[in-house]
Amino acid sequence: MDSDTLQIVRAAPEHLDILTEFFARVAADEASRHFHPHPFDAAGAATIASFQGRDLYYLAIADGVIGYGMLRGWDEGYEVPSLGIVVDPAWRGRGIARLLMQFLHGAARIRGCERIRLKVYPENVRAKALYESLGYRFGEVTDGQLIGSLSPIRG
């Protein structure tokens, strides 16, 4: 696949190598320190690529993995999923984060969700601005992070 083609696909075993490479870039990127739902190493990539469950893990693929998004919490018994995304540093500022968010909102709606939550550090101004532009409202603070909620879920 080349950079003229963009796909968003559910993570699967055939993506292990490109997901491992992406996780290594995320782990090395200082700006990605704000996103830490699981280890960004080879073992973490193997877990995501082989995941079998209700939680959803998606990859934005162009010239390799350029973005990663998740809706999780269902496997732990939560009705309201938590959303998380990270975009390859070389691909930031091109609308990939917004695209992933809108895709994940659609996936949640298909599942019948009426609400999504996420967490963001207050100093992650760019991410918070994106979330607010999509309709997220922030209130509670947990472990130094703002808790955002979107209800009803829209694009």
C-alpha positions as CSV (number, residue, x, y, z in Angstrom):
1,M,0.0,0.0,0.0
2,D,1.2,3.5,-0.7
3,S,0.5,7.0,0.7
4,D,-2.1,7.6,-2.1
5,T,-4.3,5.0,-0.5
6,L,-5.8,5.4,3.0
7,Q,-7.7,2.6,4.8
8,I,-9.0,2.3,8.3
9,V,-9.1,-1.4,9.2
10,R,-9.5,-3.4,12.4
11,A,-6.1,-4.6,13.7
12,A,-5.4,-8.2,12.7
13,P,-2.5,-10.7,12.8
14,E,-1.4,-9.7,9.3
15,H,-0.7,-6.2,10.6
16,L,1.7,-7.3,13.3
17,D,4.9,-6.1,11.6
18,I,3.6,-2.7,10.6
19,L,1.9,-2.2,13.9
20,T,5.1,-3.1,15.8
21,E,7.0,-0.5,13.7
22,F,4.3,2.1,14.4
23,F,4.4,1.4,18.1
24,A,8.1,1.9,18.1
25,R,7.7,5.3,16.5
26,V,5.0,6.2,19.1
27,A,7.2,5.1,22.0
28,A,10.1,7.2,20.7
29,D,8.0,10.3,20.2
30,E,8.0,12.8,23.2
31,A,4.6,14.2,22.2
32,S,3.0,10.8,22.4
33,R,3.8,10.6,26.1
34,H,0.2,11.8,26.7
35,F,-1.2,8.6,25.3
36,H,-0.4,5.5,27.4
37,P,-3.3,3.0,27.4
38,H,-0.9,0.0,27.1
39,P,2.8,-0.6,26.3
40,F,3.9,0.6,22.9
41,D,6.3,-2.3,22.3
42,A,6.4,-5.5,20.3
43,A,4.4,-7.4,23.0
44,G,1.8,-4.7,23.0
45,A,1.5,-4.8,19.2
46,A,1.2,-8.6,19.3
47,T,-1.6,-8.3,21.9
48,I,-3.5,-5.8,19.7
49,A,-2.9,-7.6,16.4
50,S,-4.3,-10.9,17.8
51,F,-7.0,-9.4,20.0
52,Q,-10.3,-11.3,20.2
53,G,-13.0,-9.6,22.1
54,R,-15.6,-6.9,22.1
55,D,-13.2,-3.9,22.3
56,L,-12.2,-2.4,19.0
57,Y,-8.7,-1.5,17.8
58,Y,-8.3,0.2,14.4
59,L,-5.4,1.2,12.2
60,A,-5.2,4.0,9.7
61,I,-2.9,2.6,7.0
62,A,-1.4,4.5,4.1
63,D,2.4,3.9,3.8
64,G,2.3,1.6,6.9
65,V,0.4,2.4,10.0
66,I,-0.1,6.2,10.3
67,G,-2.7,6.2,13.1
68,Y,-4.2,4.0,15.7
69,G,-7.6,4.3,17.5
70,M,-9.5,2.3,20.0
71,L,-12.8,1.9,21.7
72,R,-12.4,-0.2,24.8
73,G,-14.0,-1.0,28.1
74,W,-16.7,-3.4,26.9
75,D,-14.5,-6.4,27.7
76,E,-14.2,-5.0,31.3
77,G,-18.0,-4.7,31.6
78,Y,-18.4,-1.0,30.9
79,E,-21.4,0.2,28.9
80,V,-19.7,3.5,27.9
81,P,-16.5,2.9,25.9
82,S,-13.3,4.9,26.3
83,L,-11.9,6.3,23.0
84,G,-8.2,6.8,22.4
85,I,-6.1,7.8,19.3
86,V,-2.6,8.5,18.4
87,V,-1.2,9.6,15.0
88,D,2.3,9.0,13.6
89,P,4.4,12.2,14.2
90,A,5.1,12.5,10.5
91,W,1.4,12.5,9.7
92,R,0.1,15.0,12.3
93,G,-1.6,18.1,11.1
94,R,-3.2,16.4,8.1
95,G,-6.6,15.6,9.5
96,I,-5.9,11.9,10.4
97,A,-6.8,12.4,14.1
98,R,-10.2,13.9,13.2
99,L,-10.8,11.2,10.6
100,L,-10.0,8.5,13.2
101,M,-12.3,10.1,15.7
102,Q,-15.2,10.3,13.3
103,F,-14.7,6.7,12.3
104,L,-14.6,5.6,15.9
105,H,-17.8,7.6,16.6
106,G,-19.5,5.7,13.7
107,A,-18.2,2.4,15.1
108,A,-19.7,3.2,18.5
109,R,-23.0,4.2,17.0
110,I,-23.2,0.9,15.1
111,R,-22.7,-0.8,18.5
112,G,-25.7,1.2,19.8
113,C,-23.6,3.5,22.1
114,E,-25.2,6.7,23.1
115,R,-22.1,8.1,24.8
116,I,-18.2,7.9,24.6
117,R,-15.6,9.0,27.1
118,L,-12.0,9.9,26.9
119,K,-9.2,11.3,28.9
120,V,-6.7,14.1,28.0
121,Y,-4.0,15.9,29.9
122,P,-4.8,19.6,30.2
123,E,-1.4,20.5,28.7
124,N,-2.3,18.5,25.6
125,V,-3.9,21.6,24.1
126,R,-4.1,20.4,20.5
127,A,-5.8,17.2,21.4
128,K,-8.2,18.9,23.8
129,A,-9.1,21.5,21.1
130,L,-9.8,18.7,18.6
131,Y,-12.1,16.9,21.1
132,E,-13.9,20.1,21.9
133,S,-14.5,20.8,18.2
134,L,-16.1,17.4,17.9
135,G,-18.5,18.2,20.8
136,Y,-16.7,16.7,23.9
137,R,-17.4,18.4,27.2
138,F,-15.0,18.2,30.1
139,G,-15.6,18.1,33.8
140,E,-14.1,15.7,36.2
141,V,-10.3,15.3,36.6
142,T,-8.8,11.9,37.4
143,D,-5.0,11.2,37.8
144,G,-4.3,14.6,36.4
145,Q,-6.3,14.1,33.3
146,L,-9.6,15.7,32.2
147,I,-12.5,13.3,31.6
148,G,-14.4,14.2,28.4
149,S,-17.8,12.9,27.3
150,L,-19.7,13.0,24.1
151,S,-23.4,12.4,24.1
152,P,-25.1,12.0,21.8
153,I,-22.4,10.6,19.6
154,R,-22.0,12.5,16.3
155,G,-19.4,12.8,13.6
